[in-house]
Amino acid sequence: METQKFVVTAVGKNRLEILNRIASLYLQRNIPVESFILSKDRDGNSRYKICAQAPESSIIKIVNQINNIVDISKVDYSI
């Protein structure tokens, strides 16, 4: 499997549990996170931005799992 650098962006509430769950998804798949940025947007929601190098199939699985977190409203990834 070829690895590429991906950026996963999620929008949701600012809660420690969400940050913990997202980080554990990468840890479970042994994917090293290059950067993890948490910022607040204009609507009062939080934007989680995670940069990591991994196969696209692994990133798609992580995106699907992040999308199942209750307090997350939107998830997307890009190269």
ZAVO-280464 format. One line per field, with one value per atom (N, C-alpha, C, O): residue number from 1; residue in one letter; x, y, z. Coordinates in Angstrom, 3 decimals. Layout:
REM residues N
n = [NUM  ...] $
res = [a  ...] $
xx = [X  ...] $
yy = [Y  ...] $
zz = [Z  ...] $
//
This chain:
REM residues 79
n = [1  1  1  1  2  2  2  2  3  3  3  3  4  4  4  4  5  5  5  5  6  6  6  6  7  7  7  7  8  8  8  8  9  9  9  9  10  10  10  10  11  11  11  11  12  12  12  12  13  13  13  13  14  14  14  14  15  15  15  15  16  16  16  16  17  17  17  17  18  18  18  18  19  19  19  19  20  20  20  20  21  21  21  21  22  22  22  22  23  23  23  23  24  24  24  24  25  25  25  25  26  26  26  26  27  27  27  27  28  28  28  28  29  29  29  29  30  30  30  30  31  31  31  31  32  32  32  32  33  33  33  33  34  34  34  34  35  35  35  35  36  36  36  36  37  37  37  37  38  38  38  38  39  39  39  39  40  40  40  40  41  41  41  41  42  42  42  42  43  43  43  43  44  44  44  44  45  45  45  45  46  46  46  46  47  47  47  47  48  48  48  48  49  49  49  49  50  50  50  50  51  51  51  51  52  52  52  52  53  53  53  53  54  54  54  54  55  55  55  55  56  56  56  56  57  57  57  57  58  58  58  58  59  59  59  59  60  60  60  60  61  61  61  61  62  62  62  62  63  63  63  63  64  64  64  64  65  65  65  65  66  66  66  66  67  67  67  67  68  68  68  68  69  69  69  69  70  70  70  70  71  71  71  71  72  72  72  72  73  73  73  73  74  74  74  74  75  75  75  75  76  76  76  76  77  77  77  77  78  78  78  78  79  79  79  79] $
res = [m  m  m  m  e  e  e  e  t  t  t  t  q  q  q  q  k  k  k  k  f  f  f  f  v  v  v  v  v  v  v  v  t  t  t  t  a  a  a  a  v  v  v  v  g  g  g  g  k  k  k  k  n  n  n  n  r  r  r  r  l  l  l  l  e  e  e  e  i  i  i  i  l  l  l  l  n  n  n  n  r  r  r  r  i  i  i  i  a  a  a  a  s  s  s  s  l  l  l  l  y  y  y  y  l  l  l  l  q  q  q  q  r  r  r  r  n  n  n  n  i  i  i  i  p  p  p  p  v  v  v  v  e  e  e  e  s  s  s  s  f  f  f  f  i  i  i  i  l  l  l  l  s  s  s  s  k  k  k  k  d  d  d  d  r  r  r  r  d  d  d  d  g  g  g  g  n  n  n  n  s  s  s  s  r  r  r  r  y  y  y  y  k  k  k  k  i  i  i  i  c  c  c  c  a  a  a  a  q  q  q  q  a  a  a  a  p  p  p  p  e  e  e  e  s  s  s  s  s  s  s  s  i  i  i  i  i  i  i  i  k  k  k  k  i  i  i  i  v  v  v  v  n  n  n  n  q  q  q  q  i  i  i  i  n  n  n  n  n  n  n  n  i  i  i  i  v  v  v  v  d  d  d  d  i  i  i  i  s  s  s  s  k  k  k  k  v  v  v  v  d  d  d  d  y  y  y  y  s  s  s  s  i  i  i  i] $
xx = [0.830  0.000  0.873  1.831  0.525  1.272  0.729  -0.481  1.633  1.193  1.338  2.257  0.403  0.402  0.095  -0.383  0.375  0.050  -1.393  -1.746  -2.216  -3.622  -3.913  -3.286  -4.880  -5.376  -6.847  -7.653  -7.192  -8.576  -9.096  -8.471  -10.247  -10.850  -12.231  -13.060  -12.465  -13.757  -14.275  -13.500  -15.584  -16.222  -17.210  -18.011  -17.141  -18.051  -17.886  -17.323  -18.386  -18.295  -16.882  -16.145  -16.519  -15.209  -15.304  -15.633  -15.010  -15.076  -13.829  -13.348  -13.319  -12.116  -12.312  -11.373  -13.510  -13.779  -13.600  -13.122  -13.982  -13.841  -12.365  -11.935  -11.606  -10.168  -9.522  -8.680  -9.912  -9.388  -9.751  -8.903  -10.990  -11.438  -10.755  -10.375  -10.598  -9.937  -8.480  -7.993  -7.786  -6.385  -6.251  -5.303  -7.188  -7.101  -7.358  -6.849  -8.140  -8.356  -7.041  -6.772  -6.233  -4.927  -3.976  -3.209  -4.029  -3.161  -3.475  -2.554  -4.739  -5.133  -4.609  -4.345  -4.459  -3.971  -2.469  -1.937  -1.794  -0.357  0.003  1.001  -0.810  -0.554  -0.023  -0.733  1.212  1.768  1.147  1.101  0.684  0.077  1.185  1.955  1.265  2.282  1.873  2.703  0.581  0.090  -1.398  -2.133  -1.807  -3.196  -3.547  -3.041  -4.418  -4.774  -6.246  -7.111  -6.510  -7.880  -8.124  -7.423  -9.123  -9.427  -10.932  -11.711  -11.319  -12.728  -13.111  -12.371  -14.271  -14.714  -15.741  -16.077  -16.237  -17.158  -18.473  -19.081  -18.911  -20.212  -20.151  -21.169  -18.974  -18.840  -18.479  -18.277  -18.394  -17.977  -16.462  -15.768  -15.966  -14.528  -14.158  -14.914  -12.994  -12.483  -11.243  -10.263  -11.303  -10.191  -9.489  -10.124  -8.204  -7.445  -6.257  -5.375  -6.241  -5.225  -4.449  -5.042  -3.133  -2.271  -1.473  -0.808  -1.549  -0.834  -0.519  -1.178  0.493  0.863  0.428  0.850  -0.441  -1.001  -1.597  -1.756  -1.930  -2.644  -4.062  -4.663  -4.579  -5.908  -6.994  -7.960  -6.849  -7.858  -7.964  -9.064  -6.842  -6.862  -7.511  -8.263  -7.220  -7.802  -9.316  -10.056  -9.776  -11.223  -11.901  -12.983  -11.282  -11.848  -11.912  -12.901  -10.850  -10.829  -11.904  -12.602  -12.041  -13.059  -14.454  -15.284  -14.715  -16.019  -16.263  -17.386  -15.229  -15.385  -15.563  -16.349  -14.840  -15.014  -16.428  -17.037  -16.942  -18.301  -19.355  -20.451  -19.050  -19.990  -19.981  -20.841  -19.028  -18.994  -20.171  -20.371  -20.936  -22.197  -22.033  -22.830  -21.041  -20.891  -20.128  -19.780  -19.864  -19.200  -20.273  -21.108  -20.245  -21.266  -20.776  -21.580  -19.454  -18.935  -17.494  -16.704  -17.156  -15.800  -15.426  -16.246  -14.189  -13.700  -12.203  -11.543  -11.666  -10.222  -9.721  -10.474  -8.449  -7.836  -6.360  -5.782  -5.777  -4.357  -3.532  -2.304] $
yy = [-1.185  0.000  1.246  1.357  2.158  3.409  4.414  4.610  5.039  6.042  7.427  7.707  8.283  9.680  10.523  10.022  11.804  12.717  13.188  13.725  12.988  13.384  14.357  14.321  15.227  16.137  15.814  15.925  15.417  15.124  16.322  16.763  16.843  17.993  17.594  17.082  17.831  17.522  18.777  19.552  18.964  20.106  19.552  18.671  20.078  19.619  20.451  21.545  19.916  20.609  20.496  19.563  21.448  21.451  20.681  21.237  19.395  18.538  17.673  17.195  17.477  16.683  15.244  14.629  14.700  13.320  13.140  12.100  14.147  14.065  14.049  13.231  14.930  14.991  13.652  13.156  13.080  11.794  10.666  9.837  10.633  9.561  9.645  8.622  10.855  11.014  10.568  9.847  10.988  10.596  9.080  8.486  8.454  7.005  6.226  5.115  6.788  6.127  6.001  4.963  7.043  6.994  6.056  5.321  6.085  5.242  3.764  2.950  3.402  2.010  1.458  0.261  2.315  1.884  2.135  1.959  2.544  2.835  3.848  3.686  4.886  5.956  7.155  7.719  7.543  8.692  10.003  10.265  10.805  12.098  13.136  13.302  13.837  14.876  16.173  16.858  16.515  17.704  17.527  16.858  18.144  18.097  19.514  20.011  20.158  21.548  21.613  21.060  22.281  22.494  23.995  24.736  24.444  25.873  26.084  25.174  27.288  27.635  28.399  29.279  28.067  28.797  29.855  30.018  30.568  31.699  31.298  32.087  30.074  29.621  29.107  28.684  29.137  28.646  27.172  26.639  26.503  25.109  25.024  26.021  23.839  23.618  22.865  22.021  23.181  22.526  21.736  22.297  20.425  19.533  19.250  18.781  19.524  19.321  18.421  18.796  17.221  16.233  15.925  15.599  16.027  15.740  14.475  14.396  13.477  12.224  11.575  11.837  10.730  10.000  8.546  7.867  8.078  6.731  6.324  7.162  5.041  4.622  5.219  5.427  5.486  6.101  5.222  5.736  3.908  3.010  3.186  3.134  3.390  3.613  4.950  5.053  5.966  7.289  7.244  7.850  6.541  6.423  5.751  6.171  4.718  4.042  4.983  5.001  5.769  6.724  7.790  8.144  8.305  9.324  8.777  9.478  7.535  6.928  6.782  6.981  6.436  6.302  7.658  7.784  8.667  10.012  10.510  11.170  10.194  10.610  10.004  10.552  8.894  8.251  8.861  8.534  9.739  10.406  11.374  12.172  11.307  12.041  13.544  14.157  14.152  15.606  16.143  17.324  15.306  15.737  15.939  15.062  17.109  17.401  17.204  16.974  17.291  17.186  16.683  17.109  15.760  15.235  15.164  14.788  15.524  15.454  15.219  15.496  14.707  14.537  14.982  14.994  15.345  15.762  15.388  15.080  15.423  15.086  16.336  16.287] $
zz = [0.000  0.000  0.000  0.765  -0.857  -0.957  0.057  0.168  0.786  1.751  1.151  0.382  1.528  1.125  2.345  3.363  2.229  3.312  3.130  2.080  4.146  4.122  5.249  6.308  4.993  6.016  6.227  5.303  7.436  7.799  8.586  9.550  8.163  8.826  9.339  8.587  10.615  11.229  11.927  12.488  11.886  12.545  13.562  13.253  14.773  15.820  17.073  17.045  18.167  19.448  20.014  19.694  20.849  21.490  22.796  23.844  22.711  23.891  23.950  22.923  25.130  25.320  24.855  24.348  25.018  24.606  23.093  22.640  22.324  20.865  20.495  19.682  21.074  20.832  21.171  20.422  22.282  22.734  21.769  21.437  21.323  20.414  19.058  18.488  18.541  17.248  17.349  16.479  18.394  18.571  18.730  18.216  19.434  19.636  18.343  18.191  17.406  16.118  15.347  14.742  15.366  14.713  15.455  14.833  16.772  17.594  17.372  17.302  17.260  17.049  15.728  15.617  14.737  13.422  13.241  12.145  14.309  14.282  13.195  12.494  13.062  12.108  12.887  13.719  12.623  13.342  12.852  11.650  13.773  13.461  13.384  14.330  12.252  12.083  12.755  13.354  12.656  13.357  13.670  12.945  14.760  15.201  15.636  16.643  14.865  15.139  15.538  14.859  16.621  17.087  17.106  17.796  16.345  16.298  16.332  16.050  16.677  16.749  15.488  15.048  14.899  13.705  14.077  15.250  13.082  13.323  13.970  14.692  13.712  14.225  15.654  16.203  16.261  17.624  17.695  18.786  16.547  16.510  16.523  16.320  16.761  16.728  15.460  14.979  14.930  13.725  14.127  14.618  13.911  14.189  12.864  11.920  12.782  11.554  11.874  12.645  11.269  11.558  10.285  9.257  10.350  9.205  9.529  10.562  8.623  8.834  7.498  6.492  7.505  6.301  6.483  7.418  5.550  5.664  4.324  3.436  4.170  2.965  2.949  4.003  1.765  1.660  2.269  2.833  2.162  2.729  4.247  4.799  4.918  6.366  6.704  7.672  5.909  6.152  5.959  6.734  4.946  4.710  5.898  6.307  6.455  7.632  8.827  9.560  9.022  10.136  9.944  10.894  8.717  8.429  8.726  9.305  8.337  8.609  10.102  10.565  10.863  12.308  12.986  13.925  12.515  13.073  12.795  13.637  11.624  11.248  12.170  12.289  12.819  13.739  15.138  15.956  15.427  16.731  16.795  15.879  17.855  17.978  17.798  17.088  18.407  18.396  17.188  17.158  16.201  14.964  13.901  13.675  13.246  12.235  10.809  9.906  10.592  9.232  9.276  10.118  8.348  8.244  6.773  5.936  6.461  5.092  5.119  6.121  4.018  3.943  2.573  1.599  2.510  1.260  1.271  2.313  0.095  -0.035  0.206  0.147] $
//
